[in-house]
Amino acid sequence: MKLINKLAFLLIAFVFVLSSCTKENIDDKEIVIEEPETEVEVNPLVARSSGGDEGLMLDCFSIDYPFDLIDQDDVTYTVASEDDFISLMEDQDLILVDFVYPLNITYDDDETDVLADEEALVNAFTSCIPDGGWEDGDFPAYNVNDENSCYSLVFPIDLEDTDGTQVTANDEDEFNALLSEDLYFFVFPINLVHEDGTQVSVNASEELFETLFSCGGWEPYDSTFTGWEDGFEYIGCYMIAFPLDVVNSDGDVATVNNHEELCDLMLQGEFVDYAYPLTLIDEDGEEVVVNTEEELFTALQECGIFIGTEEGLIILFTLASGGYYDDCYTINYPIEIIFVDGSSMSINSQEELETSMSNPDVFPIDMELPVSVTLVADGSTVEINNVEDLFQVLETCQ
């Protein structure tokens, strides 16, 4: 069998394709009125607001009724209901330029705040975490900062609008001004700085998810089953049954009512684990109840997903493939394998390894690296530290 066919066979278990989510945070955002043409400076968020039963909607929060608006002649108008707001918007002779501060707001999670001025309003709006819109490699830009993450944006940063036009925001003020005016996407790579001062470069949407998730202590492999491409409605091939309970970063159990709330928790790094039992719905519409993390990982194996660090699990899976490479190398035992609960086991033979890999109840998720093998061709010993080292060894198997 040619090398490429062997590798395709071995790695197929690690490929998992997720369908794209819709840009619901984009498409659902109703723009009630276009900005008027006037020499008076207009707060663009007035035009981007939409009426609601409890307040004026601005993405992840609403401005509570009643509040006042001011026009170009400094005349104020009280808005006590959605009907009041619609009436003002329909007045063709009226140019509403800003809100009258302070403003009382209510976030989607029912938390409240008081915004002292326009700057505070803009900061709150641009810090709203998107709950969709990341298909085709796009990621709606928002202000990643110490209010919603353990990371913050590093400026300058490049953005792209829906027409593909790129612009550079040189600082936070320019960034917030752009996002107040229109929808923008991050142009990768972008740089983030951790609260401990460590700076990281992020090259794609998937890396951004993994980086932001890590604030809650999640490892990169965890993002393979959080369903971010499906709008946080799936874990692997299972649909999540909402509401569900999760453990947050404070160790408290919180109820999550829908996928938007789960998205916020994940991207804020506030999600630590599911609170079990967890109810899932399989592809046949049947409920699947998992009572522990181990049961969840076992269920995910039915989707063709194996949980572990990418390199460690691929190497382990390949080395455990027995007869495929008997004429190429032998494994230098013992090796150390790691299970989902953090425990480990020393493996002393190929038979023990194959036995451990065939038990779905205690399937290993990782292995300690480096591991060494002896090449049959010349008896030399090769140390494998990563997938690249593994592929070099496999080249000798042709």
C-alpha positions as CSV (number, residue, x, y, z in Angstrom):
1,M,0.0,0.0,0.0
2,K,1.4,3.4,-0.9
3,L,2.3,5.7,1.9
4,I,-0.4,8.3,1.1
5,N,-3.0,5.6,1.2
6,K,-1.8,4.3,4.5
7,L,-1.8,7.7,6.0
8,A,-5.3,8.5,4.6
9,F,-6.5,5.2,6.2
10,L,-5.0,6.0,9.6
11,L,-6.0,9.6,9.8
12,I,-9.5,9.3,8.5
13,A,-10.8,8.9,12.1
14,F,-9.5,12.3,12.9
15,V,-11.3,14.2,10.2
16,F,-14.6,15.7,11.2
17,V,-16.5,18.0,8.9
18,L,-19.0,20.4,10.5
19,S,-21.6,22.3,8.5
20,S,-21.5,26.1,8.4
21,C,-23.7,28.2,10.6
22,T,-25.7,31.1,9.4
23,K,-24.7,34.6,10.1
24,E,-27.6,35.1,12.5
25,N,-25.9,37.8,14.5
26,I,-25.5,39.7,11.2
27,D,-28.6,38.9,9.2
28,D,-30.9,39.3,12.2
29,K,-29.6,42.8,13.0
30,E,-32.3,45.2,11.9
31,I,-31.1,48.6,10.7
32,V,-34.1,50.8,11.3
33,I,-33.0,54.0,9.6
34,E,-30.1,55.1,7.6
35,E,-27.9,57.9,9.0
36,P,-29.1,61.3,7.9
37,E,-27.0,63.5,5.7
38,T,-26.2,66.4,8.0
39,E,-23.3,68.6,9.1
40,V,-24.3,67.8,12.7
41,E,-22.2,65.0,14.3
42,V,-24.6,62.0,14.6
43,N,-24.0,59.0,16.9
44,P,-24.3,56.1,14.3
45,L,-25.6,53.8,17.0
46,V,-28.9,55.8,17.0
47,A,-29.4,54.6,13.4
48,R,-28.3,51.1,14.2
49,S,-30.8,50.6,17.0
50,S,-34.1,48.8,16.6
51,G,-37.2,48.9,18.8
52,G,-38.1,46.2,21.3
53,D,-40.8,45.5,23.9
54,E,-38.5,46.2,26.9
55,G,-36.0,48.7,25.3
56,L,-34.1,49.8,22.3
57,M,-32.0,46.8,21.0
58,L,-28.3,47.1,20.3
59,D,-26.8,43.7,19.7
60,C,-26.2,42.1,23.1
61,F,-28.0,44.6,25.2
62,S,-31.0,46.9,25.2
63,I,-31.4,50.6,26.3
64,D,-34.1,50.5,28.9
65,Y,-37.3,52.6,28.4
66,P,-37.8,55.4,29.1
67,F,-34.8,57.3,27.7
68,D,-34.4,60.6,25.8
69,L,-33.1,61.4,22.3
70,I,-31.8,64.8,21.2
71,D,-32.2,66.3,17.7
72,Q,-30.0,68.6,15.7
73,D,-31.6,71.6,17.4
74,D,-31.0,70.3,20.9
75,V,-34.6,69.4,21.4
76,T,-35.1,66.3,23.5
77,Y,-37.7,63.6,23.0
78,T,-38.7,61.0,25.5
79,V,-39.0,57.4,24.3
80,A,-41.1,55.3,26.6
81,S,-42.1,52.5,24.2
82,E,-41.4,50.9,20.8
83,D,-44.2,52.9,19.3
84,D,-42.6,56.2,20.5
85,F,-39.3,55.2,18.8
86,I,-41.0,54.2,15.6
87,S,-42.9,57.5,15.4
88,L,-39.7,59.4,15.8
89,M,-37.9,57.3,13.2
90,E,-40.8,57.9,10.7
91,D,-40.5,61.7,11.0
92,Q,-38.7,62.7,7.8
93,D,-38.0,66.2,9.1
94,L,-36.3,65.0,12.3
95,I,-32.6,64.3,12.6
96,L,-31.9,62.5,15.9
97,V,-28.2,62.9,16.7
98,D,-27.7,61.2,20.0
99,F,-29.0,59.8,23.2
100,V,-29.3,61.8,26.4
101,Y,-27.0,60.3,29.0
102,P,-26.8,58.5,31.4
103,L,-28.5,55.4,29.9
104,N,-29.7,52.3,31.8
105,I,-29.1,49.2,29.8
106,T,-29.9,45.5,30.3
107,Y,-27.7,42.7,28.8
108,D,-29.1,39.5,27.3
109,D,-28.2,37.7,30.5
110,D,-30.3,40.2,32.5
111,E,-27.2,42.0,34.0
112,T,-27.7,45.7,34.1
113,D,-25.4,48.7,33.8
114,V,-25.5,52.5,33.6
115,L,-23.6,54.2,30.7
116,A,-22.4,57.7,31.5
117,D,-21.7,59.0,28.0
118,E,-21.4,58.1,24.3
119,E,-17.9,56.6,24.8
120,A,-19.3,54.2,27.3
121,L,-22.2,53.3,24.9
122,V,-19.8,52.6,22.1
123,N,-17.5,50.5,24.3
124,A,-20.4,48.4,25.4
125,F,-21.6,47.9,21.8
126,T,-18.2,47.0,20.3
127,S,-17.5,44.6,23.2
128,C,-20.6,42.5,22.3
129,I,-19.5,39.0,21.5
130,P,-20.9,37.7,18.1
131,D,-23.0,34.5,18.2
132,G,-22.5,33.6,14.5
133,G,-21.1,34.8,11.2
134,W,-17.8,32.9,11.1
135,E,-18.3,30.9,8.0
136,D,-15.8,30.8,5.1
137,G,-13.1,31.8,7.5
138,D,-14.7,35.1,8.5
139,F,-15.0,36.3,12.1
140,P,-17.1,39.3,12.9
141,A,-14.8,41.8,14.6
142,Y,-15.5,42.9,18.2
143,N,-13.4,44.5,20.9
144,V,-11.7,41.6,22.7
145,N,-10.6,43.2,26.0
146,D,-10.3,42.5,29.7
147,E,-14.0,42.9,30.2
148,N,-14.9,39.9,28.1
149,S,-11.7,37.8,27.9
150,C,-8.3,37.0,29.4
151,Y,-6.9,38.5,26.1
152,S,-7.0,41.9,24.6
153,L,-6.5,43.1,21.0
154,V,-3.1,44.5,20.0
155,F,-3.3,47.5,17.6
156,P,-2.9,48.3,14.8
157,I,-5.4,45.8,13.4
158,D,-6.8,45.2,9.9
159,L,-10.5,44.9,9.3
160,E,-12.6,44.1,6.2
161,D,-16.2,45.2,5.5
162,T,-18.9,43.1,3.8
163,D,-17.7,44.4,0.4
164,G,-14.2,43.2,1.0
165,T,-12.7,46.7,1.5
166,Q,-9.9,46.6,4.1
167,V,-9.1,49.4,6.6
168,T,-6.6,49.6,9.4
169,A,-7.6,50.7,12.9
170,N,-4.5,52.1,14.6
171,D,-5.9,52.2,18.1
172,E,-9.0,51.3,20.1
173,D,-10.7,54.6,19.4
174,E,-10.5,54.1,15.6
175,F,-11.5,50.5,16.0
176,N,-14.6,51.4,18.0
177,A,-15.5,54.2,15.6
178,L,-15.4,51.8,12.7
179,L,-17.5,49.1,14.4
180,S,-20.1,51.7,15.4
181,E,-20.5,52.6,11.8
182,D,-20.7,49.2,10.1
183,L,-20.1,45.5,10.3
184,Y,-16.4,44.5,9.9
185,F,-14.5,41.2,10.0
186,F,-11.0,40.5,11.4
187,V,-8.3,40.2,8.8
188,F,-5.9,37.5,10.0
189,P,-3.3,37.4,11.4
190,I,-4.2,39.4,14.4
191,N,-2.3,39.7,17.6
192,L,-3.6,39.3,21.1
193,V,-2.0,39.9,24.5
194,H,-2.8,37.7,27.5
195,E,-3.4,39.3,30.9
196,D,0.0,37.9,32.0
197,G,1.7,40.0,29.2
198,T,2.3,37.1,26.8
199,Q,1.5,38.0,23.2
200,V,0.2,35.5,20.6
201,S,-0.4,35.7,16.9
202,V,-3.7,34.2,15.6
203,N,-3.8,33.2,11.9
204,A,-7.4,31.9,11.4
205,S,-10.9,31.8,12.9
206,E,-10.3,28.3,14.3
207,E,-7.1,29.5,16.1
208,L,-9.1,32.5,17.5
209,F,-11.7,30.2,18.9
210,E,-9.1,27.9,20.5
211,T,-7.2,30.9,21.9
212,L,-10.3,32.5,23.5
213,F,-11.6,29.2,24.7
214,S,-8.3,28.6,26.5
215,C,-9.2,31.3,29.0
216,G,-11.5,28.7,30.6
217,G,-8.7,26.1,30.7
218,W,-9.7,24.2,27.6
219,E,-7.1,22.5,25.5
220,P,-6.9,23.0,21.7
221,Y,-8.4,19.5,21.1
222,D,-11.5,20.5,23.1
223,S,-12.6,22.8,20.3
224,T,-13.1,19.8,18.0
225,F,-16.4,19.0,19.7
226,T,-17.8,22.4,20.8
227,G,-19.7,22.9,17.5
228,W,-18.6,26.5,16.9
229,E,-19.1,26.1,13.1
230,D,-22.7,25.1,13.9
231,G,-23.4,28.0,16.1
232,F,-22.7,26.1,19.3
233,E,-25.8,23.9,18.8
234,Y,-23.8,20.6,18.4
235,I,-21.3,18.5,20.2
236,G,-19.8,16.4,17.5
237,C,-22.6,14.7,15.6
238,Y,-25.1,15.3,18.5
239,M,-27.4,18.2,18.9
240,I,-27.4,19.8,22.4
241,A,-30.7,19.7,24.2
242,F,-31.2,23.2,25.8
243,P,-31.4,24.3,28.5
244,L,-28.4,22.7,30.0
245,D,-26.2,23.3,33.0
246,V,-22.5,24.2,32.8
247,V,-19.7,24.8,35.2
248,N,-18.3,28.3,34.9
249,S,-14.8,29.7,35.8
250,D,-16.0,30.4,39.3
251,G,-16.8,26.8,39.8
252,D,-20.5,27.6,40.0
253,V,-23.2,25.7,38.0
254,A,-25.1,28.0,35.6
255,T,-28.1,27.3,33.3
256,V,-27.6,28.0,29.6
257,N,-30.9,28.6,27.8
258,N,-29.8,28.6,24.2
259,H,-26.8,28.4,21.9
260,E,-26.2,32.2,22.0
261,E,-25.6,32.1,25.7
262,L,-23.3,29.1,25.3
263,C,-21.4,31.0,22.6
264,D,-20.9,33.9,24.9
265,L,-19.6,31.7,27.7
266,M,-17.2,29.9,25.4
267,L,-15.7,33.0,23.8
268,Q,-15.4,34.7,27.2
269,G,-13.5,31.7,28.5
270,E,-16.1,31.3,31.2
271,F,-17.0,27.8,30.2
272,V,-15.1,25.1,32.1
273,D,-17.2,22.0,31.7
274,Y,-20.7,20.6,31.2
275,A,-22.6,19.8,34.4
276,Y,-23.7,16.2,34.1
277,P,-25.9,14.5,33.3
278,L,-26.0,16.1,29.8
279,T,-28.7,15.3,27.3
280,L,-27.9,15.1,23.6
281,I,-30.0,14.2,20.6
282,D,-28.5,11.8,18.0
283,E,-28.9,11.8,14.3
284,D,-32.1,9.7,14.6
285,G,-33.7,12.2,16.9
286,E,-33.2,10.0,20.0
287,E,-32.1,11.4,23.3
288,V,-28.7,10.3,24.5
289,V,-27.9,11.0,28.2
290,V,-24.2,11.0,29.3
291,N,-23.5,11.1,32.9
292,T,-19.7,11.8,32.9
293,E,-17.0,13.2,30.7
294,E,-15.8,9.7,30.0
295,E,-19.2,8.8,28.7
296,L,-19.3,11.9,26.5
297,F,-15.9,11.0,25.0
298,T,-17.1,7.4,24.4
299,A,-20.3,8.8,22.7
300,L,-18.1,11.0,20.5
301,Q,-16.3,8.0,19.2
302,E,-19.5,7.0,17.6
303,C,-19.1,10.2,15.5
304,G,-15.6,9.3,14.5
305,I,-14.1,11.8,16.9
306,F,-11.2,10.8,19.1
307,I,-10.3,13.3,21.8
308,G,-6.7,14.0,22.6
309,T,-3.9,16.3,21.7
310,E,-3.6,16.3,17.9
311,E,0.0,15.2,17.6
312,G,0.0,12.7,20.5
313,L,-3.1,10.9,19.5
314,I,-2.2,10.7,15.8
315,I,1.2,9.3,16.7
316,L,-0.4,6.8,19.2
317,F,-3.0,5.7,16.7
318,T,-0.4,5.2,14.0
319,L,2.1,3.3,16.1
320,A,-0.8,1.1,17.3
321,S,-1.6,0.0,13.8
322,G,0.3,-3.2,14.1
323,G,0.9,-5.1,10.9
324,Y,0.9,-2.0,8.6
325,Y,4.5,-1.1,9.6
326,D,5.9,-4.3,11.0
327,D,8.5,-4.4,8.2
328,C,9.4,-0.8,8.9
329,Y,10.0,-0.3,12.6
330,T,9.5,-1.7,16.0
331,I,8.3,0.4,19.0
332,N,10.8,0.7,21.9
333,Y,8.7,-0.1,24.9
334,P,7.7,0.9,27.5
335,I,5.5,3.9,26.3
336,E,3.2,5.9,28.5
337,I,-0.5,6.4,27.4
338,I,-2.9,8.9,29.0
339,F,-6.6,8.6,29.7
340,V,-9.4,11.1,29.8
341,D,-9.4,11.4,33.6
342,G,-5.7,12.3,33.6
343,S,-4.4,8.9,34.7
344,S,-1.7,7.2,32.7
345,M,-0.5,3.6,32.1
346,S,2.8,2.2,31.1
347,I,2.5,-0.1,28.0
348,N,5.2,-2.8,27.6
349,S,4.2,-4.6,24.4
350,Q,2.3,-4.3,21.2
351,E,-0.3,-6.7,22.6
352,E,-0.9,-4.4,25.6
353,L,-1.2,-1.4,23.3
354,E,-3.7,-3.0,21.0
355,T,-5.7,-4.1,24.0
356,S,-5.9,-0.6,25.4
357,M,-6.8,0.8,22.0
358,S,-9.7,-1.6,21.6
359,N,-11.5,-0.9,24.9
360,P,-14.1,1.9,24.4
361,D,-14.6,2.4,28.1
362,V,-11.0,3.4,28.8
363,F,-9.8,4.6,25.4
364,P,-6.5,6.5,25.7
365,I,-6.6,10.1,24.5
366,D,-2.9,10.9,24.4
367,M,0.6,9.6,24.9
368,E,3.8,10.9,26.4
369,L,6.3,12.2,23.9
370,P,9.0,11.6,22.8
371,V,8.7,8.0,21.9
372,S,11.4,6.0,20.1
373,V,11.3,3.3,17.4
374,T,13.9,1.1,15.8
375,L,14.1,1.0,12.0
376,V,14.1,-2.5,10.7
377,A,16.2,-1.6,7.6
378,D,19.3,-0.6,9.5
379,G,18.6,-1.1,13.2
380,S,18.9,2.7,14.0
381,T,16.9,4.3,16.7
382,V,14.7,7.3,15.9
383,E,13.1,9.6,18.4
384,I,9.6,10.9,17.5
385,N,8.7,14.2,19.1
386,N,6.0,15.3,16.7
387,V,4.0,14.4,13.6
388,E,6.7,15.7,11.3
389,D,9.2,13.2,12.9
390,L,6.6,10.5,12.4
391,F,6.1,11.2,8.7
392,Q,9.9,11.1,8.2
393,V,9.9,7.6,9.7
394,L,7.0,6.5,7.6
395,E,8.8,7.7,4.5
396,T,11.2,4.8,5.0
397,C,8.2,2.4,4.8
398,Q,7.7,2.8,1.1
